Amino acid sequence: RAWMDADFRRQLSARRERVEDAFEFEGRKVGRGSYGQVFKTKPRSCADAPAGDYALKQIEGSGLSMSACREIALLRELKHPNVISLKQVYLAHETRQIWLLFDYAEHDLWRMINFHASAKKCNSQVSLPPNFTKSIMHQILCGIHYLHSNWVLHRDLKPANILVMGATSPERGRVKIADLGLARLFHQPLTPLTEIDPVVVTFWYRAPELLLGARHYTKAIDLWAIGCIMAELITDKPLFYCKQEEDIKTSSPYNRDQLERIFSVMGFPSQQDWRDLPHLPKYGDLVRNFGTGQQYARFSLGRHMSRSFGMSETSPEFRLLSRLLAMDPLRRPSAREALEDRYFLEEPRPAADVFNGFDIPYGKRDFISDSSDNKDDLARQQQSQPVHASLQQYQQSHQQALLLQQQQQQLS
Ligand SMILES: C[C@H](O)c1c(Cl)cncc1-c1cnc2c(c1)CCCN2C(N)=O
């Protein structure tokens, strides 16, 4: 620092644009997680940013951590319609805070799926286009195909990281893959030892080879997570839901309960299914805990999906799902091969707006007050939003639309 004379530094800091000068974010916090916290902001009139909503993500901690640096470096290079685009980086030198500016996405699959699950419980139907799941899946695969062809792995795909642009955005209904904070270029899979995330890190989307100690992340690991997301979009339930013991601080990647859940849905992998299984580091633990897996002999994905959802094992939807959820990573399709699957070629075709012009039934994100920073409030806040409110709102507006339509029909 000595080489930068004081006067020059004073000039620099005087000229540096401060995030608080450019954006209004007081009381506009919408979320908080392992990544830090996120605000829904608008540019102040003096800022030169185009009008519209932006997401300001304040990175947890201070200084340029390795993962923050990696996320920034990667995001600046990446540009694809289905990958969230980084607009600006602000470094607050006084507090050594890092702020990332993104286009704002009003929705995400985590809240959307919670909404549908709650609507089902209330026995109230929500009307969505028939190609809803297909459109979302197509755009996730397009985004991941772009990342993988740039040798970037996401490594933490889950519904909360799949955003969808809202009605006020010019990109209404477009999917954006977000939170590449954990993205790596083929590095060792670090199990987040002490995830500061109030919602303990879930293993529900973690590929079986990771749970068995695989030492390298691969593209196939992202494709497994996409298969889990597809099943969840279809049934509104996490496919490999496994209760979270509080504070999993284990350092071992081996998670017996999660593996048990996978086998009780998929069946136990035979030598034929997964030739390399015995070579995985935790194979010994597997044999000790599960033996030859006879107790899972009658389970299979087809049985699970037909019993829990009446899905036919011969449908193109099921066939793509079972390819993505191949236990052996070598048998999973690449993103490109998945995009070429018959599922996307047959009617109805995937749409650019996943809502396909239908009303968007989900409410906007709620602002959270700072008092809810302590854990139990936050855990409650993380629960599915008070759906009934936005559900009633949706039904009222929907009823009006239906009435209007009927009146018009009578008139015509
Ligand atoms: C930073 C974040 O990825 C993000 C971005 Cl880059 C752009 N537009 C919205 C968001 C965003 C806001 N809030 C939440 C989410 C996403 C996920 C689910 C959790 N969440 C809440 N508010 O709970």
The ligand as a MOL file (V3000), in Angstrom:
LIG
                    3D

  0  0  0     0  0            999 V3000
M  V30 BEGIN CTAB
M  V30 COUNTS 23 25 0 0 0
M  V30 BEGIN ATOM
M  V30 1 C -29.1400 -13.7710 -5.3610 0
M  V30 2 C -30.2690 -14.6120 -5.8770 0
M  V30 3 O -29.7990 -15.7740 -6.5210 0
M  V30 4 C -31.2120 -13.8360 -6.8030 0
M  V30 5 C -30.7670 -13.2280 -7.9890 0
M  V30 6 Cl -29.1100 -13.3540 -8.4610 0
M  V30 7 C -31.6750 -12.5160 -8.7880 0
M  V30 8 N -32.9700 -12.4280 -8.4380 0
M  V30 9 C -33.4290 -13.0070 -7.3050 0
M  V30 10 C -32.5820 -13.7410 -6.4700 0
M  V30 11 C -33.1550 -14.4110 -5.2850 0
M  V30 12 C -33.7390 -13.6890 -4.2470 0
M  V30 13 N -34.2470 -14.3390 -3.1660 0
M  V30 14 C -34.2150 -15.6960 -3.0760 0
M  V30 15 C -33.6700 -16.4680 -4.1180 0
M  V30 16 C -33.1140 -15.8190 -5.2270 0
M  V30 17 C -33.6360 -17.9660 -4.0520 0
M  V30 18 C -34.6080 -18.5270 -3.0080 0
M  V30 19 C -34.4190 -17.7810 -1.7460 0
M  V30 20 N -34.7180 -16.3460 -1.9530 0
M  V30 21 C -35.5030 -15.7530 -0.9590 0
M  V30 22 N -35.8160 -14.4550 -1.0210 0
M  V30 23 O -35.9120 -16.4350 -0.0430 0
M  V30 END ATOM
M  V30 BEGIN BOND
M  V30 1 1 1 2
M  V30 2 1 2 3
M  V30 3 1 2 4
M  V30 4 1 4 5
M  V30 5 2 4 10
M  V30 6 1 5 6
M  V30 7 2 5 7
M  V30 8 1 7 8
M  V30 9 2 8 9
M  V30 10 1 9 10
M  V30 11 1 10 11
M  V30 12 1 11 12
M  V30 13 2 11 16
M  V30 14 2 12 13
M  V30 15 1 13 14
M  V30 16 2 14 15
M  V30 17 1 14 20
M  V30 18 1 15 16
M  V30 19 1 15 17
M  V30 20 1 17 18
M  V30 21 1 18 19
M  V30 22 1 19 20
M  V30 23 1 20 21
M  V30 24 1 21 22
M  V30 25 2 21 23
M  V30 END BOND
M  V30 END CTAB
M  END
